[in-house]
Amino acid sequence: MNDHKTFGKAEKIYNDGEIPLVIGHYVICNHRNKAQNLHPKITIHGLGSCIALILFDKTNKVGGMSHILLPKANPNKKITYPHKYADLSVQHLVRDLIDHGANKKNIKAILVGGSKIFEFDENIIGLDNATATKEELNKLQIEIVKEHLGGIKGRSVVFDSRDFSVKVKKIGEEHFIKL
């Protein structure tokens, strides 16, 4: 695996507290510091075959989200954005949460995405992404408490770091649903 220095941490935050998360990027929110009054909502719009990996430790008030594109990194290539790959993103996000005060035994997961966007397409990358992410979480004994996976429609996801809630809206639907 590459060294601990990684790229892909989201840095843009809008005035309303939204942090849009692009492919291969991640965000960590640490609310242990009560003086910090930021409670951003991390969002991905147009999530198709990609996976939104959401990890959190409610007890220690630490959470994060990454935007995964592919199931596995090629070990023979230099990896600039580890959060682009399920196998690396799970490891990095868990480690980063622990570095920010999370207790591994308290970390829970929510998975969103993994759609098969074109109903008649042979490409099953969404399923492969979901499977790889679940396998990595299982290896680390991280419990998946909720998931909103599969289907043939893309979706938007909002992770509210204030209360660690997740809302999802499929394309064509009018309202978000809370998971």
C-alpha positions in Angstrom: 0.0 0.0 0.0 1.1 3.6 -0.5 2.3 5.8 2.3 0.0 7.6 4.7 0.0 10.8 2.7 -3.0 10.8 0.4 -4.8 13.2 -1.8 -8.6 13.7 -2.3 -9.7 15.4 0.9 -12.6 17.7 0.0 -11.9 21.3 0.8 -14.8 23.2 -0.7 -17.6 24.2 1.7 -20.6 26.3 0.6 -22.1 29.1 2.8 -25.0 26.8 3.7 -22.6 24.2 5.1 -22.8 21.8 2.2 -19.6 20.0 1.2 -20.0 18.4 -2.3 -18.0 15.3 -2.6 -16.5 14.3 -6.0 -15.2 11.0 -7.1 -12.1 9.8 -5.2 -12.5 12.4 -2.4 -13.5 12.1 1.2 -14.4 14.3 4.2 -13.9 13.7 8.0 -16.1 15.6 10.5 -14.9 15.7 14.1 -17.4 17.3 16.6 -15.4 16.5 19.7 -14.3 20.1 19.8 -17.5 21.8 21.1 -16.1 25.3 20.2 -16.3 24.4 16.5 -19.8 25.2 15.4 -19.6 23.7 11.9 -22.0 20.9 11.1 -21.6 20.4 7.4 -23.8 18.3 5.2 -21.7 16.2 2.9 -23.4 15.6 -0.5 -23.1 13.6 -3.6 -25.5 14.3 -6.5 -25.9 12.0 -9.4 -24.5 8.9 -7.7 -24.8 6.0 -10.1 -22.6 2.9 -10.0 -20.3 4.6 -7.5 -20.6 4.0 -3.7 -21.0 6.6 -1.0 -19.2 5.0 2.0 -20.4 6.6 5.2 -18.6 5.7 8.5 -19.3 7.2 11.9 -18.8 6.8 15.6 -21.7 8.5 17.4 -20.2 8.0 20.8 -17.1 10.0 19.9 -18.8 12.3 17.4 -16.6 11.5 14.5 -17.9 10.7 11.0 -16.8 10.7 7.4 -17.8 9.9 3.8 -15.9 8.9 0.7 -17.0 8.6 -3.0 -15.8 5.3 -4.4 -15.6 4.7 -8.2 -14.1 1.2 -8.6 -13.9 -2.0 -6.6 -10.1 -2.5 -6.4 -6.9 -0.6 -7.0 -4.2 -2.0 -9.3 -1.3 -2.7 -7.0 1.1 -2.2 -9.9 0.1 1.5 -10.4 0.8 4.5 -8.3 -2.4 5.5 -6.4 -3.0 9.2 -6.1 -6.6 9.0 -4.9 -7.1 5.9 -2.7 -10.7 6.8 -2.0 -11.5 6.1 -5.6 -11.2 2.4 -4.8 -13.3 0.4 -2.4 -10.5 -1.8 -1.1 -8.3 1.3 -0.2 -11.1 3.7 0.8 -12.5 1.5 3.5 -9.0 1.1 5.1 -8.1 4.8 4.8 -11.5 6.1 6.1 -11.4 3.8 9.1 -7.8 4.8 9.9 -8.7 8.5 9.5 -11.7 8.2 11.8 -9.5 6.5 14.4 -6.9 9.2 14.0 -9.6 11.8 14.7 -10.8 10.1 17.9 -13.1 7.3 16.8 -13.1 4.0 18.6 -13.0 1.2 16.0 -15.5 -1.0 17.9 -18.0 1.9 17.7 -17.6 2.6 13.9 -20.8 1.8 11.9 -21.3 2.0 8.1 -24.0 3.1 5.7 -23.7 2.3 2.0 -25.5 4.1 -0.8 -25.3 3.7 -4.6 -24.1 0.8 -6.7 -26.8 1.3 -9.4 -26.9 -0.4 -12.8 -27.7 2.8 -14.6 -28.5 1.2 -17.9 -31.1 -1.6 -17.5 -29.9 -3.6 -20.5 -26.1 -3.0 -20.0 -23.9 -5.9 -19.2 -21.7 -3.8 -17.0 -22.1 -4.7 -13.4 -19.6 -2.3 -11.9 -22.2 -1.0 -9.4 -22.7 -4.5 -8.0 -18.9 -5.1 -8.0 -18.4 -1.8 -6.1 -21.0 -2.7 -3.4 -19.6 -6.2 -3.0 -16.0 -5.0 -2.7 -17.0 -2.4 -0.2 -18.9 -4.9 1.9 -16.0 -7.4 1.8 -13.6 -4.7 3.1 -15.9 -3.7 5.9 -16.4 -7.3 6.8 -12.6 -7.8 7.0 -12.4 -5.0 9.5 -15.5 -6.1 11.4 -17.3 -2.9 10.7 -21.1 -3.3 10.9 -23.3 -2.1 8.0 -26.3 -0.6 9.7 -28.1 0.7 6.6 -27.8 0.4 2.9 -29.6 1.8 -0.2 -28.0 -0.1 -3.0 -28.7 -1.3 -6.5 -31.5 -0.5 -8.8 -31.3 1.2 -12.2 -31.6 4.9 -11.1 -28.9 7.2 -9.9 -29.5 9.0 -6.6 -28.4 11.9 -4.4 -27.2 11.4 -0.9 -26.9 13.8 2.0 -24.9 12.9 5.1 -25.7 15.3 8.0 -22.6 15.3 10.3 -24.6 17.0 13.1 -26.6 13.8 13.9 -25.0 11.3 11.5 -28.3 10.9 9.6 -28.5 10.0 5.9 -31.1 11.1 3.3 -31.4 9.7 -0.2 -33.4 10.7 -3.3 -33.5 8.7 -6.5 -33.5 10.5 -9.8 -37.1 11.3 -10.7 -38.3 11.3 -7.1 -39.6 14.5 -5.5 -38.4 14.1 -1.9 -35.5 12.7 0.0 -36.1 9.7 2.3 -34.3 9.3 5.6 -32.5 6.0 5.9 
